[in-house]
């Protein structure tokens, strides 16, 4: 069969790893595929590509934030082809009822897609949702061992972005997280299960990427990389034995209660460029409501340990959590300044199915989703407001707290450096003009050291 896989354009540009895995599964089963990832490229017409390729199936990855674009793509495909159009991705994995929000799709796939070739042919298998008079759901497709999954397969254009370091190669060494933070949709996606690849399996992928594609920079996007500290340390020791050097970041950070001196030193000597810690909020009263199960004392100890080993350490912070107000935000900022680390502040996102979503419905107001430049930009999504923090206040503290924490990149948006500079200056002038001098110093250093400085990834001497 001929199968096209499409990832819609989204605000956080980058490669869709899920489609890479599906592409590998389909190619290994002997199918001919076309991979269109609009997080990487914009110079391809969906209609032209589908008309030329003439697929039997088109698979579209859909999230809450690409829903509109995915529907547009499905209509474009339907206009030029009689192929079967299939939806998959986070939107359906969070709630299969979301299939009713999709236009022109024949059916959806929910859960693990490693059996994708058979699933396309047999709608009675687990993992399908479709409408036949009423909504039909055959159950979520489950997968246990992820060692059995072959590494993602991309096209040469995407491999080229990895080699040039325009994007880091996204790698998953484990999947899921057993914890239940109130804002996190992960339990809906993984069922609170944590499944890990063996260290040997991960090393095999790294070696293949280095020798076959010249890739040496990675973004490890595990939800909980160090949940099993022993496994994490064994993996890092094997990385140290490789006959070449690698660079990597831990894109989703580490859980504070897993960090010790040995792990920190291994991260340092194996080429880790940045270690975020999910603090979320540092006001003790609000922090408890997040239900992370990690005290602020443990968070503080973890940060001190990472800094002792000269690792670029930063905090993930969330604006607008349960009962949060101006005073609690400022207490969190005081914690960041006392720890002397960079912080990335995000406006909370009430994802359907989470505790936080239900709290917002009961105590605040959900706002409609509008196109934006993404959470890592000066035009972030604001999907709710409360009586303590309205939409204007949420945006104000987004700009204020990021600038106070030295994270000026989040004040900018645009497709060119000039546009980013102008939008950052505008937001800074309105929300925190006192930081203007330090912003100009930051711009000079960004010009000298590039994106490694911007993203807090400059290598520190041991």
C-alpha positions in Angstrom: 0.0 0.0 0.0 0.9 3.6 -0.4 0.5 5.6 2.8 1.1 9.3 3.5 1.8 10.5 7.0 1.2 14.2 7.8 2.0 16.3 10.8 0.3 19.7 10.6 2.1 23.0 11.1 2.2 23.9 14.8 3.5 26.7 17.0 6.4 24.7 18.4 8.3 24.0 15.3 10.1 20.7 15.4 10.0 17.1 14.2 7.0 14.8 15.1 8.7 11.7 16.6 5.4 9.8 16.6 5.2 9.9 12.8 8.8 8.8 12.6 8.0 5.7 14.5 4.9 5.0 12.4 6.9 5.6 9.2 9.5 3.0 10.3 6.7 0.4 11.1 5.1 0.9 7.8 8.3 0.7 5.7 9.4 -2.4 7.5 6.1 -4.0 6.5 6.9 -3.2 2.9 4.6 -0.2 2.3 5.6 2.9 0.3 5.4 6.0 2.4 5.4 9.8 2.1 6.3 11.8 5.2 5.1 15.4 5.3 6.1 17.2 8.5 5.0 20.8 8.5 6.8 21.4 11.7 10.0 21.3 9.6 9.0 22.4 6.1 6.5 24.9 4.7 7.3 24.8 1.0 5.1 21.8 0.1 1.4 21.9 -1.0 -0.7 19.1 0.6 -2.9 19.0 -2.5 0.0 18.7 -4.9 1.9 16.2 -2.8 -1.2 13.9 -2.4 -2.2 14.2 -6.1 1.3 13.2 -7.1 1.8 10.4 -4.6 -1.8 9.0 -4.9 -1.9 7.2 -1.5 -4.3 4.5 -0.4 -4.3 6.0 3.1 -3.4 9.4 4.7 -2.6 9.4 8.4 -2.7 12.8 10.1 -1.3 13.4 13.6 -3.7 15.7 15.6 -3.3 17.5 18.9 -5.5 20.1 20.7 -3.4 22.8 19.1 -3.3 21.5 15.5 -7.0 20.6 15.4 -7.9 23.4 13.0 -5.0 22.8 10.7 -5.7 19.0 10.7 -9.3 19.6 9.6 -8.0 21.9 6.8 -5.6 19.2 5.7 -8.3 16.5 5.7 -10.6 18.6 3.5 -7.7 19.3 1.1 -6.9 15.6 0.8 -10.6 14.8 0.3 -10.8 17.3 -2.5 -8.1 15.6 -4.6 -8.2 12.0 -3.5 -10.5 9.1 -2.7 -8.1 7.6 -0.2 -9.0 6.7 3.4 -8.1 9.5 5.8 -7.1 8.4 9.4 -6.6 10.6 12.5 -4.3 9.8 15.3 -2.1 11.5 17.9 -2.5 13.1 21.3 -6.0 14.5 20.7 -7.6 11.1 20.4 -5.3 9.4 23.0 -6.5 11.9 25.6 -10.2 11.3 24.8 -11.5 9.3 21.8 -14.7 11.4 21.9 -12.6 14.1 20.3 -13.1 12.2 17.0 -16.4 14.0 16.7 -14.5 17.3 16.3 -12.7 16.1 13.2 -13.9 16.8 9.7 -13.6 14.4 6.8 -11.8 11.6 8.6 -12.9 8.0 8.0 -11.7 6.7 11.4 -9.2 7.4 14.2 -6.5 5.3 15.9 -6.2 5.4 19.7 -3.2 4.1 21.6 -0.1 2.3 20.6 0.5 2.2 16.8 3.1 -0.5 16.5 0.5 -2.7 14.8 -0.4 0.0 12.4 -0.3 -2.0 9.2 -2.9 -4.5 10.5 -5.0 -1.7 12.1 -5.5 0.1 8.8 -7.1 -3.0 7.4 -9.2 -4.4 10.3 -11.4 -1.9 12.2 -12.4 -4.7 14.7 -8.9 -4.6 16.3 -8.4 -2.6 19.5 -7.4 1.1 18.8 -10.2 2.3 16.5 -12.8 5.0 16.8 -15.3 5.8 14.1 -18.9 6.8 13.5 -21.4 4.3 12.2 -24.7 5.7 13.2 -23.1 6.4 16.6 -19.6 6.7 17.9 -17.9 3.3 18.0 -14.7 2.7 20.1 -13.0 -0.7 20.0 -10.7 0.0 23.0 -7.3 1.5 23.3 -4.4 -0.3 21.5 -1.8 -1.2 24.1 1.9 -1.8 23.8 4.3 -3.0 26.5 7.9 -3.4 25.6 9.3 -0.4 23.7 12.6 -2.2 23.0 10.7 -4.0 20.2 10.1 -0.7 18.5 12.5 0.1 15.7 14.0 3.6 15.7 12.1 6.3 13.9 12.6 6.7 10.2 12.6 10.2 8.6 13.3 11.6 5.1 16.6 13.1 4.1 15.3 16.7 4.6 14.6 16.0 8.3 17.9 14.2 8.9 19.5 17.3 7.4 18.0 19.5 10.0 19.4 17.2 12.7 22.9 17.3 11.2 22.8 21.1 10.9 21.5 21.3 14.5 18.6 23.4 13.3 16.6 20.9 15.4 17.9 18.4 17.9 17.1 14.7 17.2 14.2 13.9 19.6 14.8 10.7 21.5 12.6 8.7 23.9 14.5 6.4 26.2 11.3 5.8 28.3 7.6 6.5 28.0 5.1 7.7 30.6 5.1 8.7 34.3 3.4 7.1 37.3 2.8 10.4 39.1 -0.3 12.6 38.8 0.5 16.3 38.8 -2.8 18.2 38.5 -2.0 19.9 35.2 -0.4 17.0 33.4 -2.3 15.0 30.7 0.3 12.2 30.7 -1.9 9.8 32.7 -4.5 10.1 29.9 -1.9 9.2 27.3 0.1 6.5 29.1 -2.2 5.3 31.9 0.3 6.2 34.6 2.6 3.5 33.3 6.3 4.0 32.9 8.0 1.8 30.3 11.7 2.0 29.6 14.0 1.0 26.8 17.1 -1.0 27.8 20.4 1.0 27.9 21.7 -1.3 25.1 18.8 -0.5 22.9 19.3 3.3 23.3 23.0 3.1 22.6 22.3 1.1 19.4 20.1 4.0 18.2 22.7 6.6 19.1 25.5 4.7 17.3 23.3 4.2 14.2 22.4 7.9 14.0 26.1 8.9 14.4 27.6 6.5 11.8 24.7 6.6 9.3 23.5 10.2 9.5 26.2 12.2 11.2 23.9 13.1 14.1 25.5 13.9 17.5 23.0 16.3 19.2 19.9 14.9 21.0 16.9 16.1 22.9 15.8 13.4 25.3 12.1 14.0 25.8 11.3 11.3 28.4 8.6 12.3 30.8 10.6 10.9 33.6 14.1 10.0 32.4 15.6 9.2 35.9 12.6 7.4 37.5 14.8 4.3 37.6 18.1 5.9 38.7 20.1 2.7 38.3 19.0 2.3 34.7 19.7 6.0 34.0 23.2 5.7 35.4 23.9 2.5 33.4 22.8 4.2 30.2 25.0 7.3 30.9 28.0 5.1 31.6 27.5 3.4 28.3 27.3 6.8 26.6 30.6 7.6 28.2 32.1 4.5 26.5 31.1 5.6 23.0 34.0 6.3 20.6 32.5 9.7 19.8 31.1 12.6 21.8 27.5 13.6 22.0 25.6 16.7 23.1 22.1 16.5 24.6 19.5 18.2 26.7 16.8 16.8 28.9 13.9 18.5 27.2 11.3 17.6 29.8 13.7 17.9 32.7 14.4 15.7 35.7 12.3 14.9 38.8 14.1 16.6 41.7 13.9 13.5 44.1 15.9 11.4 41.6 19.0 13.7 41.5 22.2 12.8 43.4 25.9 13.5 43.0 26.6 10.5 40.9 23.8 11.1 38.5 24.8 14.8 38.2 28.4 14.0 37.5 27.5 11.5 34.9 25.2 14.0 33.2 28.1 16.5 33.1 30.8 14.2 31.7 28.5 12.7 29.0 27.7 16.0 27.4 24.4 17.2 29.0 23.9 20.8 28.1 20.8 21.7 30.1 18.9 20.2 33.1 15.5 21.7 33.8 13.7 20.9 37.1 9.9 21.0 37.3 9.4 23.3 40.2 6.0 24.7 38.9 5.5 27.0 41.9 7.6 27.8 44.9 4.9 29.2 47.2 4.6 26.3 49.8 0.8 26.5 49.9 0.4 26.4 46.1 3.2 23.9 45.6 1.4 21.3 47.7 -1.8 21.7 45.5 0.2 20.6 42.4 0.5 17.1 43.9 4.0 16.4 42.6 5.0 14.6 45.8 8.3 16.5 46.0 8.9 19.0 48.7 10.6 22.4 48.0 13.5 21.3 50.3 14.2 18.4 47.9 13.9 20.7 44.9 16.4 23.1 46.5 18.8 20.3 47.3 18.6 19.0 43.7 19.3 22.5 42.2 22.3 22.9 44.5 23.6 19.4 43.5 23.3 20.2 39.8 25.0 23.6 40.1 27.8 22.0 42.1 28.6 19.9 39.1 28.5 22.9 36.8 25.4 21.9 34.9 23.2 24.6 33.3 20.2 24.3 35.6 16.8 26.0 35.1 13.3 25.8 36.5 10.1 25.1 34.8 7.5 27.4 36.4 3.7 27.6 35.8 1.5 30.7 36.0 -2.1 30.5 37.1 -2.2 27.2 39.1 -4.9 26.5 41.7 -5.5 29.5 44.0 -2.5 31.3 42.6 -2.4 35.1 42.8 0.1 37.9 42.5 1.7 37.4 45.9 2.3 33.6 45.3 3.9 34.3 41.9 6.3 36.9 43.5 7.2 34.3 46.2 8.1 31.9 43.4 10.2 34.5 41.7 12.0 35.2 45.0 12.9 31.4 45.2 14.3 31.5 41.6 16.4 34.5 42.4 17.7 33.0 45.7 18.7 29.9 43.8 20.3 32.0 41.1 19.0 30.0 38.2 17.2 30.7 35.0 13.5 30.0 34.8 11.0 29.4 32.0 7.6 30.6 33.0 4.6 29.1 31.2 0.9 30.1 31.5 -1.0 27.0 32.8 -2.9 25.1 30.2 -6.1 23.4 31.4 -6.1 20.2 29.4 -9.4 18.2 29.3 -9.3 15.3 31.6 -6.9 16.8 34.1 -7.6 17.9 37.7 -6.6 21.4 36.8 -9.1 21.5 33.9 -12.0 20.5 36.2 -10.8 23.1 38.8 -10.9 25.9 36.1 -14.4 24.8 35.0 -15.6 25.1 38.6 -13.6 28.2 39.8 -12.7 30.2 36.7 -13.5 30.6 33.0 -12.3 28.6 30.0 -11.4 30.7 27.1 -11.5 29.6 23.4 -8.3 28.5 21.7 -6.9 31.0 19.3 -4.0 30.8 16.9 -0.8 31.8 18.7 3.0 31.5 18.3 3.3 28.9 21.0 4.3 28.6 24.7 7.9 29.4 23.9 7.1 32.8 22.4 5.9 36.3 23.1 2.4 35.2 22.0 1.5 32.4 24.3 -1.9 30.6 24.5 -4.2 31.8 27.3 -6.9 29.3 27.7 -8.5 30.4 31.0 -8.8 33.1 33.6 -9.8 33.3 37.3 -11.0 36.0 39.6 -7.5 36.3 41.0 -5.7 36.3 37.6 -7.6 37.5 34.5 -6.3 37.1 31.0 -4.4 40.5 31.1 -2.8 39.6 34.4 -1.7 36.2 33.2 0.0 37.8 30.2 1.5 40.5 32.2 3.1 38.1 34.7 4.2 35.9 31.8 6.3 38.8 30.4 7.3 40.1 33.8 8.5 36.9 35.4 10.3 35.6 32.3 12.2 38.9 32.0 13.0 39.0 35.7 14.4 35.4 35.3 16.6 36.3 32.4 14.5 34.4 29.9 14.1 37.1 27.2 13.5 34.7 24.4 9.9 34.1 25.7 9.2 37.8 25.1 9.8 37.5 21.3 7.9 36.2 18.4 8.2 36.3 14.6 9.9 34.6 11.7 13.0 36.9 11.6 15.5 38.2 14.1 14.3 41.7 13.5 10.7 40.8 14.3 11.8 39.0 17.4 13.8 41.9 18.6 10.9 44.4 18.0 8.3 42.2 19.8 10.6 41.6 22.7 11.3 45.3 23.1 7.6 46.1 22.9 6.7 43.6 25.5 9.6 44.6 27.8 8.7 48.3 27.5 5.1 47.6 28.6 5.6 45.0 31.3 9.1 45.4 32.8 11.0 48.5 31.4 13.5 48.4 34.2 15.1 45.3 32.6 15.8 47.1 29.4 19.6 47.5 30.0 20.1 43.8 30.9 18.1 42.9 27.8 20.5 44.7 25.6 23.5 42.9 27.2 21.6 39.6 26.7 21.2 40.5 23.0 24.9 41.2 22.6 25.8 37.8 24.2 23.2 36.1 22.0 24.8 37.6 19.0 28.2 36.3 20.1 27.3 32.8 21.3 24.1 32.1 19.3 21.3 29.8 20.3 23.3 27.8 22.9 23.3 31.0 25.0 19.7 31.8 24.2 18.6 28.4 25.4 20.9 28.2 28.4 23.1 25.5 26.8 26.6 27.0 26.8 29.0 24.3 28.0 30.6 25.1 31.3 34.1 24.1 32.1 34.4 21.2 34.5 
